[in-house]
Amino acid sequence: MPEDTEQLIASRYQLLRRIGAGGMGEVWEAEDTVLGRRVAVKVVDLARTGDRRREEIRERAMREGRAAAQIDHPRTVRVFDIVDDPDHLYLVMELVTAKQLDDAIRDDGPLDPRAAAQVGLQVAEALGAAHRAGVVHRDVKPGTVMVLADGSVKLADFGIATIKEDPDLTATGLVMGTPKFLSPEAARGERATAASDLWGLGALLHFVVEGEAPFDKGDTLPTLHAVLHEPPRPSRLAGPLAPVIAALLTKDPAGRPSVEETTRLLRAVVDGEAPTVVTATPTQVLGTTRPVPPAPMAREPVRPATRPVPARSGSGGKLLAALAALALLIGIGAIALAQSQNDDDPGTTTETTVAPETTAPPAGEESTTTTEAPTTTESLLPDLERPDGVPETWIPYEGDGYRIWHPVDWVRNGSDFTAPDGSYLRVDSVSPPSADGDPVKAWEQQEKAFEREHPDYERIRLEETDFRDYEAAIWEFTFSGQHADDLGFVVGDTGYALNFVTDEDAWDDYDDVRDAFRAGFEPTE
């Protein structure tokens, strides 16, 4: 890495001051001494890669960097030049003084649907220009979108993302990817395409309008599982933008709208019109085959950023080892997650509402209407033996390797069950389990990370507990006005966690509900 401002790159670019650093290296403000203009120089440290792959990586980066330099569009951060030496690559780019979109949303809050659509429209225009030039961005997310002083945006990091896909670079720690905005095909280790960029745009739009990523579960494994197998979080604030986001977040790349169709849809939202979404695979988006459940009436509580799952004793694998392997997730895909699931998306359900019945009154009596509670397919399952402790009004849900019962008025989204007041239960699972066969140790490891993210965190208890014949531990705590507990246990080769969260002042009111959830959990494999 450059250590001072004396260095002149390619006898042309004079480094002035370091303005940023990250997994890809350092970013410097520099002077182009030939054209007399300020530029940004991103320094990629190839010395951290093995000699075996260095030349291949350099050639790929040079090739795609030059291709990115052909993109000439006002909504892209231009790549002007790419320079190499034995140990470094220097990408010379347009100098943009702006805030990243993710920082802007965190500082100022989510955007309304029309403003979010305007941002998305500009990103879509940038992607269209890139795709016409034969360049796939591969890393569309709020962190690669720059918000200028006038509110317009530019898409950055063209010519960079190809390096992020290289497994050798990832293995050295040079690049640490995040699964929040990964497309399913990228999570499986497949080559990214233009459709992958459109998925990234859909995830970005969800974040911009909702304030959270659509598949973020806090931890890497649950997030990857959600990307691959679960529907996105419901759109509570997206309004007319919701069907556009849903179409872009279609699991099958062939079912996503093209960049041209996406541009048309977003322009309709900006113009105040209702967009009409037409996709190649309508059964995977919108329609009656996968309705998005309505949002809770009350606000949804802040959710813990970590979803730990403890380990069993004996020969079970370790979650920590799996997480270490996930540093290579771009290169190897989502490890065994994609292989261990059925081809069908377990988060995709067919829900049917039975029409209310009208009872005709006897002659001479005033007409009245009796409406039965709506019935979903969850309550149309074959007769099941109700476990002791589960209320008669609760209905079953078949998850991946388990069954759990829940109140009929709680909304299910994937493995989340949310009450009308925003309290919720989440069922997490991971195989193999983790943490050296010690469930208490697993919670303690997760607690450290959670405490760093939540300064107001307070532990109530973290200890071994009795839960049937399973090795189990309970972790109870408060944070941000919420009260939560995680019951972790191991069944066979799978670790499970039942995580319950509610407002702190409502905790005691839910004692029986928590007990019933635990009584109703049944492994099915």
VMD Tcl script that draws the C-alpha trace (Angstrom):
set ca {
  {0.00 0.00 0.00}
  {1.20 3.57 -0.58}
  {2.69 4.96 2.60}
  {2.94 8.63 1.66}
  {1.97 11.12 -1.00}
  {5.31 11.05 -2.79}
  {4.31 8.14 -4.99}
  {3.43 8.88 -8.61}
  {1.37 6.14 -10.23}
  {2.14 5.42 -13.89}
  {4.16 8.68 -14.03}
  {0.81 10.46 -14.03}
  {-1.38 10.11 -10.93}
  {-0.06 11.97 -7.88}
  {-1.56 10.65 -4.65}
  {-2.77 13.48 -2.39}
  {-4.65 12.07 0.59}
  {-6.20 8.81 1.68}
  {-9.98 9.14 1.73}
  {-11.10 5.61 2.52}
  {-10.19 2.02 3.20}
  {-11.99 -1.29 3.04}
  {-11.75 -4.94 2.09}
  {-10.52 -4.03 -1.39}
  {-7.68 -1.86 -0.10}
  {-7.36 1.92 0.10}
  {-8.91 4.80 -1.81}
  {-6.89 7.95 -2.44}
  {-7.72 11.35 -3.81}
  {-5.16 12.03 -6.52}
  {-4.19 14.55 -9.16}
  {-4.13 13.52 -12.81}
  {-1.04 15.52 -13.74}
  {-1.63 15.05 -17.47}
  {-5.23 16.31 -17.65}
  {-5.06 18.50 -14.55}
  {-8.09 17.04 -12.79}
  {-8.80 15.36 -9.47}
  {-9.52 11.63 -9.53}
  {-9.99 8.78 -7.09}
  {-7.48 5.92 -7.11}
  {-8.48 2.60 -5.60}
  {-5.49 0.46 -4.67}
  {-5.97 -3.32 -4.80}
  {-3.24 -5.21 -2.95}
  {-2.46 -8.28 -5.03}
  {0.47 -9.16 -2.78}
  {-2.05 -10.75 -0.43}
  {-2.95 -13.38 -3.02}
  {-0.99 -16.48 -3.85}
  {1.48 -16.39 -6.75}
  {-0.38 -19.22 -8.44}
  {-3.40 -17.08 -9.24}
  {-1.98 -13.58 -9.30}
  {-1.52 -13.31 -13.04}
  {-4.97 -14.74 -13.76}
  {-6.57 -12.29 -11.33}
  {-4.64 -9.40 -12.81}
  {-5.68 -10.30 -16.35}
  {-9.34 -10.60 -15.41}
  {-9.30 -7.31 -13.51}
  {-7.53 -5.51 -16.34}
  {-9.95 -6.87 -18.91}
  {-13.08 -5.96 -17.00}
  {-11.67 -2.67 -15.77}
  {-11.11 -1.64 -19.36}
  {-14.61 -2.77 -20.27}
  {-16.00 -0.69 -17.42}
  {-14.07 2.29 -18.74}
  {-16.25 2.08 -21.87}
  {-19.40 2.82 -19.82}
  {-20.26 6.47 -20.37}
  {-23.40 7.33 -18.43}
  {-24.19 10.14 -15.97}
  {-25.49 7.62 -13.41}
  {-22.25 5.66 -13.17}
  {-19.00 6.48 -11.43}
  {-16.68 6.47 -14.43}
  {-13.60 4.25 -14.57}
  {-10.89 6.26 -16.36}
  {-7.87 3.98 -16.25}
  {-6.43 0.83 -14.72}
  {-2.73 0.51 -13.93}
  {-0.86 -2.56 -12.72}
  {2.49 -3.28 -11.16}
  {3.82 -6.55 -9.68}
  {1.94 -6.23 -6.37}
  {-0.92 -3.79 -6.96}
  {-3.73 -2.79 -9.25}
  {-4.67 0.89 -9.38}
  {-8.16 1.72 -10.59}
  {-8.46 5.38 -11.53}
  {-12.02 6.63 -11.22}
  {-14.16 9.71 -11.18}
  {-13.84 11.50 -7.84}
  {-17.30 11.78 -6.30}
  {-17.92 13.63 -3.06}
  {-21.10 11.98 -1.81}
  {-22.64 9.84 0.90}
  {-23.30 6.14 0.39}
  {-26.97 5.26 0.10}
  {-26.91 2.87 3.07}
  {-25.48 5.64 5.28}
  {-28.09 8.10 3.99}
  {-30.95 5.74 4.86}
  {-29.53 5.03 8.31}
  {-29.07 8.75 8.99}
  {-32.25 10.12 7.45}
  {-34.65 7.18 7.42}
  {-36.38 5.27 4.59}
  {-37.70 7.03 1.49}
  {-41.32 7.15 0.39}
  {-42.20 4.85 -2.54}
  {-41.98 7.50 -5.27}
  {-38.62 8.82 -4.03}
  {-37.32 5.26 -3.70}
  {-38.52 4.51 -7.25}
  {-36.63 7.58 -8.46}
  {-33.43 6.20 -6.93}
  {-34.13 2.79 -8.42}
  {-34.79 4.31 -11.84}
  {-31.39 5.97 -11.88}
  {-29.66 2.74 -10.81}
  {-31.59 0.83 -13.49}
  {-30.43 3.33 -16.11}
  {-26.83 2.82 -14.97}
  {-27.24 -0.96 -15.17}
  {-28.75 -0.69 -18.63}
  {-25.70 1.24 -19.84}
  {-23.38 -1.32 -18.23}
  {-25.17 -4.33 -19.66}
  {-25.14 -2.82 -23.14}
  {-21.37 -2.50 -22.74}
  {-21.16 -6.17 -21.75}
  {-20.38 -5.43 -18.09}
  {-22.15 -7.13 -15.16}
  {-21.76 -5.19 -11.91}
  {-22.18 -8.20 -9.56}
  {-22.39 -6.12 -6.39}
  {-25.47 -3.89 -6.59}
  {-26.33 -2.83 -3.04}
  {-26.86 0.42 -1.09}
  {-23.15 0.58 -0.29}
  {-22.22 0.93 -3.98}
  {-24.71 3.73 -4.69}
  {-23.52 7.30 -4.07}
  {-26.04 10.05 -3.18}
  {-25.01 13.44 -4.55}
  {-25.81 16.81 -2.99}
  {-28.73 17.37 -5.39}
  {-30.31 14.03 -4.45}
  {-29.34 12.21 -7.63}
  {-27.32 8.99 -7.43}
  {-24.43 7.27 -9.15}
  {-23.62 3.56 -9.18}
  {-19.99 2.92 -8.21}
  {-17.46 0.07 -8.24}
  {-17.70 -1.04 -11.86}
  {-14.55 -2.97 -12.66}
  {-14.15 -3.93 -9.00}
  {-16.79 -6.57 -8.42}
  {-15.10 -9.16 -10.63}
  {-12.25 -9.26 -8.13}
  {-14.71 -9.79 -5.30}
  {-15.86 -13.04 -6.88}
  {-12.42 -14.61 -6.90}
  {-12.18 -17.39 -4.26}
  {-8.43 -16.91 -3.76}
  {-8.92 -13.26 -2.87}
  {-11.81 -14.08 -0.60}
  {-9.84 -16.82 1.12}
  {-7.03 -14.42 1.99}
  {-9.47 -12.10 3.73}
  {-9.00 -9.39 1.12}
  {-12.73 -9.40 0.40}
  {-15.39 -10.13 2.99}
  {-18.75 -10.46 1.25}
  {-22.16 -10.01 2.79}
  {-25.07 -12.29 1.92}
  {-27.78 -9.64 2.45}
  {-27.91 -8.57 -1.19}
  {-26.63 -11.75 -2.87}
  {-28.80 -13.31 -5.54}
  {-29.69 -16.99 -5.06}
  {-27.54 -17.99 -8.01}
  {-24.53 -16.14 -6.60}
  {-25.12 -17.76 -3.21}
  {-24.97 -21.14 -4.94}
  {-21.62 -20.22 -6.48}
  {-22.98 -19.78 -10.01}
  {-21.74 -17.06 -12.34}
  {-23.51 -13.74 -11.94}
  {-25.47 -12.38 -14.90}
  {-27.41 -9.24 -15.76}
  {-30.39 -10.83 -13.96}
  {-28.26 -11.00 -10.80}
  {-27.83 -7.22 -10.97}
  {-31.62 -6.88 -11.17}
  {-32.01 -9.00 -8.02}
  {-29.56 -6.65 -6.30}
  {-31.68 -3.70 -7.40}
  {-34.78 -5.34 -5.93}
  {-33.04 -5.94 -2.60}
  {-31.73 -2.37 -2.68}
  {-35.22 -0.95 -3.28}
  {-36.63 -2.99 -0.38}
  {-33.91 -1.59 1.89}
  {-34.47 1.98 0.72}
  {-38.22 1.96 1.31}
  {-38.45 -0.40 4.31}
  {-35.18 0.42 6.10}
  {-34.00 -3.23 6.20}
  {-32.68 -5.80 3.77}
  {-35.36 -8.25 2.58}
  {-33.60 -11.44 3.67}
  {-31.41 -10.28 6.54}
  {-31.65 -12.68 9.49}
  {-28.70 -11.23 11.38}
  {-26.35 -14.19 10.98}
  {-24.79 -15.51 7.78}
  {-26.28 -19.01 7.68}
  {-29.91 -18.01 8.33}
  {-29.59 -15.13 5.84}
  {-28.25 -17.42 3.13}
  {-31.01 -19.91 3.85}
  {-33.59 -17.13 3.47}
  {-32.06 -15.95 0.19}
  {-32.21 -19.47 -1.21}
  {-35.47 -20.78 0.19}
  {-37.73 -18.15 1.79}
  {-39.86 -15.28 0.49}
  {-38.66 -11.74 1.28}
  {-39.94 -9.85 4.29}
  {-43.39 -8.37 3.64}
  {-43.39 -4.89 2.12}
  {-45.05 -2.71 4.75}
  {-44.23 0.71 3.34}
  {-43.57 0.10 -0.35}
  {-47.08 0.85 -1.63}
  {-47.07 0.83 -5.47}
  {-43.40 -0.19 -5.43}
  {-44.19 -3.53 -3.74}
  {-45.04 -5.54 -6.91}
  {-41.91 -4.24 -8.62}
  {-39.73 -5.35 -5.70}
  {-41.46 -8.73 -5.61}
  {-40.83 -9.27 -9.33}
  {-37.15 -8.37 -9.04}
  {-36.75 -10.75 -6.08}
  {-37.93 -13.79 -8.03}
  {-35.71 -16.74 -7.12}
  {-35.43 -17.93 -10.73}
  {-33.31 -15.46 -12.74}
  {-35.43 -16.18 -15.84}
  {-38.50 -14.88 -14.04}
  {-37.10 -11.43 -13.25}
  {-38.02 -8.46 -15.45}
  {-35.38 -7.17 -17.83}
  {-33.64 -3.89 -17.16}
  {-35.86 -2.27 -19.80}
  {-39.03 -3.61 -18.18}
  {-37.73 -2.58 -14.74}
  {-37.12 0.93 -16.03}
  {-40.70 1.09 -17.35}
  {-42.15 -0.12 -14.04}
  {-40.12 2.30 -11.94}
  {-40.98 5.22 -14.21}
  {-44.66 4.40 -13.72}
  {-44.26 4.60 -9.93}
  {-42.36 7.89 -10.22}
  {-45.20 9.25 -12.38}
  {-47.77 8.23 -9.75}
  {-49.20 5.36 -11.79}
  {-49.86 1.77 -10.73}
  {-47.26 -0.47 -12.40}
  {-48.43 -3.56 -14.25}
  {-45.99 -6.40 -13.67}
  {-45.70 -9.16 -16.24}
  {-43.10 -11.87 -15.62}
  {-41.96 -15.02 -17.36}
  {-42.82 -17.15 -14.33}
  {-45.88 -15.61 -12.70}
  {-46.29 -18.48 -10.27}
  {-43.09 -17.37 -8.56}
  {-44.10 -13.77 -8.11}
  {-47.26 -12.08 -6.93}
  {-50.48 -13.77 -7.96}
  {-52.50 -16.14 -5.80}
  {-49.82 -18.79 -5.57}
  {-47.60 -16.87 -3.18}
  {-49.43 -14.03 -1.45}
  {-47.44 -11.80 0.86}
  {-49.16 -11.85 4.27}
  {-50.38 -8.51 5.59}
  {-48.20 -6.57 8.01}
  {-49.05 -6.60 11.71}
  {-51.38 -3.86 12.88}
  {-48.84 -2.57 15.38}
  {-45.22 -1.79 14.76}
  {-42.85 -4.70 14.46}
  {-40.34 -4.78 17.32}
  {-36.65 -4.35 16.72}
  {-35.23 -7.78 16.02}
  {-31.98 -9.08 17.43}
  {-29.16 -9.00 14.93}
  {-28.00 -12.50 15.85}
  {-29.92 -15.74 15.67}
  {-27.62 -18.21 17.45}
  {-28.18 -21.96 17.30}
  {-26.37 -24.08 19.90}
  {-24.56 -27.35 19.42}
  {-24.94 -30.91 20.57}
  {-22.25 -33.03 22.17}
  {-20.48 -35.80 20.33}
  {-19.60 -36.05 16.67}
  {-21.76 -33.23 15.30}
  {-20.06 -30.66 13.05}
  {-19.35 -27.16 14.29}
  {-21.20 -24.04 13.23}
  {-18.03 -22.02 13.75}
  {-16.28 -24.11 11.13}
  {-19.22 -23.64 8.79}
  {-19.12 -19.90 9.33}
  {-15.40 -19.85 8.62}
  {-16.09 -21.71 5.40}
  {-18.64 -19.06 4.50}
  {-15.83 -16.55 4.07}
  {-15.58 -18.40 0.77}
  {-19.27 -18.21 0.02}
  {-18.85 -16.41 -3.26}
  {-16.59 -19.13 -4.55}
  {-18.25 -22.20 -3.10}
  {-21.85 -21.10 -2.85}
  {-23.99 -21.57 0.21}
  {-22.18 -24.78 1.18}
  {-24.60 -27.59 1.87}
  {-27.64 -25.37 2.26}
  {-28.57 -25.51 -1.40}
  {-27.97 -29.26 -1.56}
  {-29.78 -30.17 1.63}
  {-33.10 -28.59 0.66}
  {-35.82 -29.85 -1.66}
  {-36.08 -28.27 -5.09}
  {-39.30 -26.64 -4.04}
  {-39.02 -23.39 -2.11}
  {-40.27 -24.20 1.42}
  {-41.12 -20.54 1.87}
  {-43.53 -20.71 -1.06}
  {-47.01 -21.67 0.02}
  {-50.45 -21.75 -1.50}
  {-52.92 -20.06 0.81}
  {-56.62 -20.28 0.09}
  {-59.29 -18.23 1.83}
  {-62.66 -19.96 2.21}
  {-65.58 -17.66 1.45}
  {-67.78 -16.82 4.47}
  {-71.00 -18.76 4.76}
  {-74.32 -16.93 4.96}
  {-77.06 -18.51 7.06}
  {-80.63 -17.87 5.86}
  {-82.93 -16.75 8.74}
  {-86.25 -18.43 9.54}
  {-89.29 -16.77 8.02}
  {-90.38 -13.64 9.84}
  {-87.05 -13.08 11.55}
  {-84.60 -10.30 10.83}
  {-81.84 -11.31 8.44}
  {-78.43 -11.83 10.05}
  {-75.12 -12.91 8.59}
  {-72.76 -15.28 10.34}
  {-69.17 -15.14 9.16}
  {-66.76 -17.96 9.91}
  {-63.08 -17.24 10.45}
  {-61.04 -17.38 7.24}
  {-59.37 -20.71 6.78}
  {-55.94 -21.19 5.26}
  {-54.27 -24.31 4.01}
  {-52.40 -24.42 7.32}
  {-55.70 -25.35 9.01}
  {-56.71 -27.71 6.18}
  {-53.89 -30.16 6.92}
  {-54.83 -33.76 7.73}
  {-55.94 -34.34 11.30}
  {-52.93 -34.23 13.58}
  {-52.55 -35.21 17.17}
  {-52.41 -31.97 19.11}
  {-49.53 -32.01 21.61}
  {-50.33 -31.47 25.26}
  {-50.15 -27.80 26.16}
  {-51.20 -26.49 22.73}
  {-54.51 -24.52 22.80}
  {-57.42 -25.90 20.77}
  {-57.56 -22.74 18.65}
  {-53.96 -23.02 17.43}
  {-53.11 -24.36 13.96}
  {-50.05 -26.31 12.74}
  {-47.34 -25.24 10.34}
  {-45.00 -27.69 8.61}
  {-41.48 -26.27 8.39}
  {-38.27 -27.77 7.08}
  {-37.83 -30.81 9.31}
  {-40.24 -29.67 12.02}
  {-43.85 -28.86 12.85}
  {-44.93 -26.04 15.12}
  {-48.34 -24.79 16.21}
  {-49.29 -21.12 16.40}
  {-52.31 -18.85 17.09}
  {-54.62 -18.54 14.10}
  {-54.39 -14.73 14.09}
  {-50.57 -14.65 13.96}
  {-49.12 -13.84 10.54}
  {-46.50 -16.22 9.20}
  {-43.65 -15.05 6.95}
  {-41.14 -17.80 6.30}
  {-40.16 -19.05 9.75}
  {-41.41 -15.92 11.54}
  {-44.78 -15.85 13.33}
  {-45.94 -12.33 14.21}
  {-48.77 -11.34 16.57}
  {-51.13 -8.41 15.90}
  {-49.19 -6.33 18.47}
  {-45.84 -7.02 16.78}
  {-44.55 -9.69 19.18}
  {-43.06 -12.59 17.29}
  {-41.53 -16.05 17.39}
  {-38.80 -17.10 14.97}
  {-37.72 -20.69 14.36}
  {-34.06 -20.94 13.32}
  {-32.19 -24.08 12.39}
  {-28.74 -25.07 11.22}
  {-27.11 -28.37 10.35}
  {-24.66 -29.38 11.63}
  {-24.90 -27.78 15.07}
  {-22.13 -25.75 16.64}
  {-19.78 -24.55 19.38}
  {-17.82 -27.60 20.50}
  {-20.89 -29.45 21.68}
  {-21.65 -26.92 24.41}
  {-24.93 -25.00 23.99}
  {-24.07 -22.52 26.74}
  {-20.78 -21.75 25.02}
  {-22.65 -21.20 21.75}
  {-24.88 -18.57 23.37}
  {-21.90 -16.91 25.05}
  {-20.16 -16.58 21.70}
  {-23.24 -15.02 20.13}
  {-23.83 -12.79 23.14}
  {-20.50 -11.04 22.64}
  {-21.37 -10.00 19.11}
  {-24.91 -8.98 20.05}
  {-23.71 -6.87 22.97}
  {-21.33 -4.98 20.69}
  {-24.23 -4.06 18.41}
  {-26.64 -3.16 21.23}
  {-25.06 -0.99 23.96}
  {-28.28 -1.17 26.00}
  {-28.21 -4.98 26.03}
  {-28.70 -6.60 29.47}
  {-28.46 -10.29 30.20}
  {-31.12 -11.81 32.43}
  {-29.93 -15.40 32.27}
  {-27.79 -17.66 30.11}
  {-27.76 -21.22 31.35}
  {-28.43 -24.87 30.69}
  {-32.09 -25.81 30.82}
  {-34.37 -28.83 30.61}
  {-36.27 -29.21 27.35}
  {-37.56 -32.72 26.85}
  {-34.60 -35.05 26.31}
  {-32.58 -32.57 24.23}
  {-29.38 -30.89 25.29}
  {-30.57 -27.31 25.63}
  {-29.75 -23.84 26.89}
  {-31.79 -20.68 27.42}
  {-30.60 -17.14 26.80}
  {-32.88 -14.36 28.09}
  {-32.11 -10.66 27.69}
  {-33.44 -7.16 27.09}
  {-32.46 -4.56 24.49}
  {-33.95 -1.37 23.05}
  {-37.16 -1.68 25.06}
  {-37.61 -5.30 23.98}
  {-37.52 -8.50 26.00}
  {-36.33 -11.71 24.33}
  {-35.31 -15.27 24.95}
  {-33.69 -17.92 22.78}
  {-34.27 -21.58 23.59}
  {-31.64 -23.61 21.77}
  {-31.56 -27.39 21.46}
  {-30.34 -30.16 19.16}
  {-32.40 -32.83 17.44}
  {-30.29 -35.40 15.62}
  {-27.94 -33.51 13.31}
  {-29.83 -30.20 13.45}
  {-29.65 -27.37 15.94}
  {-32.85 -25.38 16.53}
  {-33.58 -22.08 18.26}
  {-37.00 -20.78 19.26}
  {-36.54 -17.02 19.59}
  {-39.36 -15.00 21.16}
  {-39.39 -11.18 21.27}
  {-41.95 -8.72 22.62}
  {-42.13 -5.32 24.27}
  {-40.52 -5.38 27.70}
  {-43.72 -4.38 29.50}
  {-45.68 -7.21 27.82}
  {-43.26 -10.02 28.67}
  {-45.23 -11.56 31.53}
  {-48.42 -11.53 29.46}
  {-46.84 -14.00 27.05}
  {-45.69 -16.67 29.52}
  {-48.40 -19.13 28.43}
  {-47.81 -18.38 24.74}
  {-44.11 -19.16 24.99}
  {-44.87 -22.39 26.82}
  {-47.39 -23.38 24.13}
  {-44.95 -22.70 21.30}
  {-42.41 -24.98 22.96}
  {-45.00 -27.65 23.63}
  {-46.05 -27.56 19.99}
  {-42.61 -28.01 18.47}
  {-42.16 -31.44 16.90}
  {-39.28 -32.69 14.72}
  {-40.61 -34.44 11.61}
  {-37.42 -36.05 10.32}
}
mol new
graphics top color blue
foreach p $ca { graphics top sphere $p radius 0.5 }
foreach p [lrange $ca 0 end-1] q [lrange $ca 1 end] { graphics top cylinder $p $q radius 0.2 }
display resetview
